[in-house]
Amino acid sequence: MRPTGTFMAVDDSPLTRASLLVQIRDGSNHRAWQEFVGLYGPVVYGFARKRGLQDADAADLMQDVMRSVSTAVGRLEYDRNQGTFRGWLFTITRNKIFNFLSARRIRPQGSGDTTTNRLLDAHPDASDGSEVWELEYQRRLAALAMERVKGEFQENTWRAFWLTAVEGIAAADAGKQVGLSPGAIYVAKSRVLARLKEEVEAMQHDEEPSE
């Protein structure tokens, strides 16, 4: 992909669907843009929060990043050799967070600036944040997969999965809540996990750009 600069790749794990990138280049395709924001907006927001921004500031930064993408997306040309789109988006987000924290640092200190200073001073070069970014992305993929497949299961099956796999409740205790035996709980959990894995793999396949 090439806008006017070079894309930095974080890695080659799940890439943004090339078809979606083509669609969002059309400024009138509001559905594609909403899908894009639905996928990446929470990733940018979550990453900003992990880097120390407050809720309102993280939300504003997310909007700022989306505006930057909207401005540049018309110039995007897909090229795997130039790195991933997600890597480019990571670089934009990371730089905007750094600029935000730097601006806060040089202002006269107020009640909130002490925390900002500590965030800037503590291990400034220890990590570029790519691992946190990747974790946020993987969490978003999982959340989208769960949204897509939840309706395929009966309520008690999904509840059994949620209690054991997400909330970490023992099968015996979960069984008491949903009225299933521990064995049935394990079966339900396994069924949902297998379907989720299938859905995530399908999403990853769809995101792989065509040669």
Secondary structure, DSSP 4 states (H G I P E B T S, - for coil): --SSS-PPPS-SSSPPPHHHHHHHTSTT-HHHHHHHHHHHHHHHHHHHHHTT--HHHHHHHHHHHHHHHHHHGGG----GGG--HHHHHHHHHHHHHHHHHHHHHHSPP-TTHHHHHHHHHSSTTS--SHHHHHHHHHHHHHHHHHHHHGGGS-HHHHHHHIIIIIS---HHHHHHHHT--HHHHHHHHHHHHHHHHHHHHHHHHHHSPP-
